[in-house]
Amino acid sequence: MSQPRSPLRSATLAALAAGAVVLILQEISALVPPIGSAVRSLPIVAIVLVLATIYIVVQLIRSR
């Protein structure tokens, strides 16, 4: 039987994934200027961070 994942581990992985997505978007926007201007015009970074925060909070609440 597999053990359930630790909420802290899930939250950490979600935070790391959000950070990786933000860094990847920054690299793409620096390498490809048309994509960079499109990324800067949309609140993608803010949306990713909000979703990661919501996921982390839900995981921590479920662990209690």
Backbone as numpy.savetxt, mean C-alpha at the origin, in Angstrom:
# Nx Ny Nz CAx CAy CAz Cx Cy Cz
-2.38 -28.92 9.50 -3.21 -27.75 9.50 -2.33 -26.50 9.50
-2.70 -25.52 8.72 -1.90 -24.29 8.69 -2.32 -23.37 9.82
-1.36 -22.66 10.35 -1.65 -21.73 11.43 -2.17 -20.43 10.86
-3.11 -19.78 11.56 -3.58 -18.49 11.07 -2.47 -17.46 11.12
-2.51 -16.53 10.18 -1.48 -15.50 10.13 -1.64 -14.51 11.27
-0.52 -14.05 11.75 -0.52 -13.05 12.81 -1.03 -11.73 12.26
-1.92 -11.04 12.99 -2.42 -9.74 12.51 -1.29 -8.72 12.34
-0.30 -8.80 13.22 0.83 -7.87 13.10 1.61 -8.15 11.82
1.76 -9.42 11.50 2.46 -9.77 10.26 1.67 -9.32 9.04
0.35 -9.52 9.05 -0.49 -9.08 7.94 -0.43 -7.56 7.79
-0.48 -6.86 8.90 -0.44 -5.40 8.86 0.91 -4.92 8.33
1.98 -5.57 8.76 3.32 -5.20 8.29 3.46 -5.45 6.80
2.96 -6.59 6.33 3.01 -6.88 4.91 2.20 -5.88 4.10
1.05 -5.48 4.62 0.23 -4.48 3.92 0.95 -3.14 3.84
1.59 -2.74 4.93 2.33 -1.48 4.93 3.51 -1.53 3.97
4.22 -2.66 3.95 5.35 -2.81 3.03 4.89 -2.82 1.57
3.76 -3.47 1.32 3.22 -3.50 -0.05 2.82 -2.10 -0.50
2.19 -1.34 0.39 1.80 0.03 0.05 3.03 0.88 -0.24
4.05 0.73 0.56 5.29 1.47 0.33 5.93 1.08 -0.99
5.91 -0.21 -1.31 6.49 -0.68 -2.57 5.73 -0.12 -3.77
4.40 -0.09 -3.67 3.60 0.47 -4.76 3.91 1.95 -4.97
4.04 2.68 -3.87 4.37 4.10 -3.98 5.74 4.30 -4.62
6.73 3.51 -4.20 8.06 3.62 -4.80 8.07 3.25 -6.28
7.34 2.21 -6.63 7.26 1.81 -8.03 6.62 2.91 -8.88
5.54 3.50 -8.36 4.91 4.60 -9.08 5.84 5.79 -9.25
6.63 6.07 -8.24 7.60 7.17 -8.34 8.65 6.87 -9.39
9.15 5.64 -9.43 10.15 5.27 -10.42 9.58 5.34 -11.83
8.37 4.84 -12.02 7.74 4.87 -13.34 7.53 6.31 -13.77
7.08 7.16 -12.85 6.83 8.55 -13.21 8.11 9.28 -13.56
9.24 8.87 -12.98 10.52 9.50 -13.31 11.05 9.00 -14.65
10.80 7.73 -14.98 11.33 7.16 -16.21 10.48 7.47 -17.44
9.18 7.57 -17.27 8.26 7.80 -18.39 7.46 9.07 -18.09
7.89 10.21 -18.60 7.25 11.49 -18.26 5.73 11.55 -18.51
5.18 11.02 -19.62 3.72 11.10 -19.78 2.96 10.35 -18.69
3.50 9.20 -18.29 2.86 8.45 -17.20 3.05 9.21 -15.90
4.21 9.84 -15.74 4.47 10.62 -14.53 3.50 11.76 -14.36
3.17 12.44 -15.45 2.22 13.55 -15.32 0.82 13.03 -15.02
0.48 11.87 -15.56 -0.83 11.28 -15.26 -0.90 10.83 -13.80
0.19 10.24 -13.30 0.22 9.77 -11.91 0.14 10.96 -10.96
0.84 12.04 -11.29 0.82 13.22 -10.42 -0.53 13.91 -10.41
-1.29 13.77 -11.49 -2.60 14.43 -11.53 -3.67 13.65 -10.77
-3.42 12.37 -10.50 -4.37 11.55 -9.76 -3.86 11.34 -8.33
-4.76 11.22 -7.38 -4.33 11.00 -5.99 -4.05 9.52 -5.70
-3.27 8.87 -6.56 -3.03 7.43 -6.42 -2.29 7.12 -5.13
-1.28 7.90 -4.82 -0.49 7.64 -3.62 -1.37 7.75 -2.38
-2.18 8.79 -2.33 -3.07 8.95 -1.18 -4.07 7.80 -1.07
-4.59 7.36 -2.19 -5.56 6.26 -2.19 -4.90 4.98 -1.68
-3.69 4.69 -2.17 -2.98 3.47 -1.74 -2.71 3.52 -0.24
-2.27 4.67 0.26 -1.97 4.77 1.68 -3.23 4.65 2.54
-4.33 5.23 2.09 -5.59 5.12 2.83 -6.07 3.67 2.86
-5.99 2.99 1.72 -6.42 1.59 1.69 -5.54 0.71 2.58
-4.25 0.94 2.57 -3.36 0.17 3.44 -3.66 0.44 4.91
-3.93 1.70 5.24 -4.26 2.05 6.62 -5.55 1.39 7.06
-6.55 1.41 6.20 -7.83 0.76 6.53 -7.62 -0.74 6.74
-6.84 -1.37 5.86 -6.57 -2.80 6.00 -5.87 -3.11 7.31
-4.88 -2.31 7.65 -4.14 -2.52 8.89 -5.04 -2.37 10.10
-5.88 -1.34 10.11 -6.79 -1.12 11.24 -7.76 -2.28 11.37
-8.30 -2.75 10.26 -9.24 -3.87 10.30 -8.55 -5.12 10.84
-7.32 -5.38 10.40 -6.58 -6.54 10.90 -6.33 -6.44 12.39
-5.97 -5.26 12.86 -5.70 -5.10 14.29 -6.98 -5.22 15.12
-8.09 -4.71 14.61 -9.36 -4.84 15.33 -9.80 -6.31 15.38
-9.63 -7.03 14.27 -10.03 -8.44 14.24 -9.18 -9.29 15.17
-7.97 -8.86 15.46 -7.08 -9.65 16.32 -7.46 -9.58 17.79
-8.28 -8.63 18.14 -8.66 -8.49 19.56 -9.80 -9.36 19.95
